[in-house]
Amino acid sequence: MAKLPVLFVSCNSESLDLNDHVGSGPARMIWGRNYKSVVLISTNQRIKAPRVMHLKGSGDSAEVMCDLLSSQGFVPETMTRRTRSRDKLLEVLLAKRPEDISELELNIGMSELEYRRVGHCLEVLRDREVLLICLDDKSGRTGEDRSSLHDRRLREMLNAWVQDQRWGEAMSFKGEAKQTAPTIRLDDPTICLLNAAFTLGGSQFPQRMFSTGMNRMAQALSGFGWMR
């Protein structure tokens, strides 16, 4: 069975008119793909450690995430929460209402390496009929210093990550020490989440991009897709 895609979706869920995005980019990317559950990965600036939430369904994916994160030295918090807002947002993004939903909230301020470890350890879920969506929710954010997916520098940064990955693999093949990722603490939620998405997608440049509603920024929906 082929791996399910990894989606990175950027929007303002509070101001997004969900009726305007039926048949959106994410829905087209996963058309014809079968999945049993959906895992959202988001950021939360108020928490101090990753938090796993069971939102709907059996909760099996939430349990597996906790085990995977614990194996990498993380100590995730756990909770159960019922939220209709996520349910409706996913119904529009995916053109169907998932029956099993869990969410992983990542704290801000970890290193680039730590966010990539999160993505790397959860990548196995793609082989288990779990659809992974990194939700870059702009609700409540202020400041011009926050990254936009329409900034060319962001795509250039992704490309640089790919080149660094290839260089590290080449050095490892030659028997030289592989250079580790910087330990600088990240404070931009988009960059934090994108690091996790990058390793979830196999440390490749995303194969697909999408955007809708760009004439009204509050209604904008954009993102990347790692399809293989």
Secondary structure, 3 states (H helix, E strand, C coil): CCCCCEEEEEECCCCCCHHHHCCCHHHHHCCCCCCCEEEEEEEECCCCCCEEEEEECCCHHHHHHHHHHHHCCCCCEEEECCCHHHHHHHHHHHCCCCCCEEEEEEECCCEHHHHHHHHHHHHHHHHHCEEEEEEEECCCCCCCCCCCCCCHHHHHHHHHHHHHHHHHHHHHHCCCCCCCCCCCECCCHHHHHHHHHHHHCCCCCCCEEEEECCCCHHHCEEEEEECC
